Amino acid sequence: MSKKTTLKKQIEESEQEIEALEKKRVRSQSALLEAYINHSTPADADVEYFRVFTSLIKLERENLRKLNEELEKLGG
């Protein structure tokens, strides 16, 4: 496979990974919001899940940005 094709495939996989991570983060995000609305303390597990998934999303977005930059250098 050519470098462009490989990069495009990696970009698609990265986008799918971000989407999957965001879906996983929604549960803890909902629990945090519910706790906020109810003026209660959220469960430690929900806070930790939110932090972990947020960190993973941030890392994957950085990876996606790098892949897109590399593809741009190859002419797109």
N, C-alpha and C positions, 0 to 999 in steps of 0.2 A: 504494500500500500504506500501511496505517496505521503509525504509529511503533512500536507494540507488535509488529506482525508483522515489521517490519524488524529490530527488536532481537532477536526470537526467532530469526530466520534467522541473524543475525550471531553469536549465542550458539552456535547449533548448528555453524556454520562454525569458530568458535574452538575448540570442544571437539574437533572433528575434526582441526584443525591440531595441537592439543596431543597427541592420540593418535598422529598421524603422526610428530611430532618425537620422541616417546618411543620409538617403534619404531626410528627411525633411531639413537637414542642407545644402544640396547641392545647393538649390536655393539661399540662402543667400551667400554661398561661391562663387557661380558663379557671383553674383552681385558685391561682393567685388573684385574679380579678374578683372572683367570688368572695375570697377572704377580705379583700380591700373594701368591697361594697358592704359586706356584713360587719366591717370594723373588727375583724378577728385576725388571729395570727395564722398564716398559711402553714401547712405541714412542711417540715424540713425537707422531706423527699421531693415535694413539688418545687420548692425553691432550687434544690440541687439539680433536678432534671432540667428546669428552665435554664439554669446557668450552663450546664453541660451542653445542651442542645444549641444554645445561643453561641457558645464558643465554637462548636463544630461547624455551625452555619457560617460564622465569620471566617474560619479557616478555609472552608470550601469556596466561599465567595472570592477570597484572595487567590485561591488556585484558579478559579474561573477567569478572574481578571488577567492573570499571567498567561493563561492559555489563549485568551482573546488577543492579548498584545502580541504573542508569538505568531498567531495566525495573521494579524495585521502586517507584521513584518514580512511575511511571505506573500503578501498581496491578496489576502483574503478570502 
